[in-house]
Amino acid sequence: MATTATSATPAPAAVADTPPTPAPAVPLAPAVPGPRRRPPVRAWLQPAVIALVLAAAFIGCYIGLQRDPQPHHVPIAVTGQELANRMRGALGDSIEVHPAADAASARRALQGHEVSAALGEGPGGRLNLEVAGAYGPSTTSAVKSLVGAYAEGAGRQVTTQDVVPLTRYDARGLAGFYLAFGVTLAGFVLAQNALGLAGLLRLRHRFWLLCAVSAAVGTVAAVLAGPVLGAVPAPVLPLAFTLTLLAAAAAFATKLLGTYLGPVVVPAATLLLLTVGNSTSGAAISADLLPPAAHAVSALLPPGAAVRAITDLSYFHGAHVAGPLVTLAAWAVTAALLVGLRSRLRRTATAG
């Protein structure tokens, strides 16, 4: 019986537990450098021009306006027609004479924020000058110098009395200026942050944000400057309302500039609000001592209107606060309407 030989199948060789050998790397072709592109001239020129303009504007406004301040039509209530005529003839356009029936009427005009000083004659030909320190050192010093120059030429003595003095914690009369500057700066920064939220919040939500934070800034500033520090003796609620309008005016004006001017919003708002607005506000240098052009815009910009309102609320019982408040409200409302109009026009153009 034949036997069939069965061939054994060889067992597979054991595979070693080692990583596979990597394929050899294919060398990359060396990168061929292309021609280097020069940055556009605008990339160099724009920041340089902006920096130079802001520096020149800041120095020119703050230092230039204080370099040689001259009184222009400083309102003075004068008792007696004869003395009023002599003052006009001696001081010319430096003062604006408001004739008063008697000393009491002249003082009421001074305390009512209608004139910057009151002048009358006392026994022995002595001049009685009443000033309001609340107008600030620059106005008080100018009035004293003008009346003193007249008295020296006429050989007469002058007695001076401050009938509306500054509060104890505002000896230099700059609290209103710093308060307005700080709130304006807060509104400016608020709007800058809101502009960066355009992709996250709808326009109406950003408007609500600006209004709510402006109210918070105004309230905090009023409480801090008033009851806490005692530097601004205005009633808290009217002061908070005024500062809220100032913050809103600064915020919406900055947003308006950002909406229409784009990348140059920061220098434009800085120039308008923080440089020209604050330097002509009439706090550091009285509006009566500013050059005519600066005097003309002083009450029209938010910081100048706010300083007038703060002073009036603090020392003159709010006698003339309505005008500055209308100015602040007009800035906020007009800027908000123009921003909303631009947004609507864009939507209409996209839909068409």
Secondary structure, DSSP 8 states (H G I E B T S, - for coil): ----------------S-----------------------HHHHHHHHHHHHHHHHHHHHHHTHHHHS----SEEEEEESHHHHHHHHHHHGGGEEEEEESSHHHHHHHHHTTS-SEEEEE-GGG-EEEEE-GGG-HHHHHHHHHHHHHHHHHHT--EEEEESS---TT-TTS-HHHHHHHHHHHHHHHHHHHHHTTTTTS-HHHHHHHHHHHHHHHHHHHHHIIIIIT-S--S-HHHHHHHHHHHHHHHHHHHHHHHHHHGGGHHHHHIIIIIIIIHHTSSSSS-GGGS-HHHHHHHTTSHHHHHHHHHHHHHHSTTTT-HHHHHHHHHHHHHHHHHHHHHHHHHHHHHH-
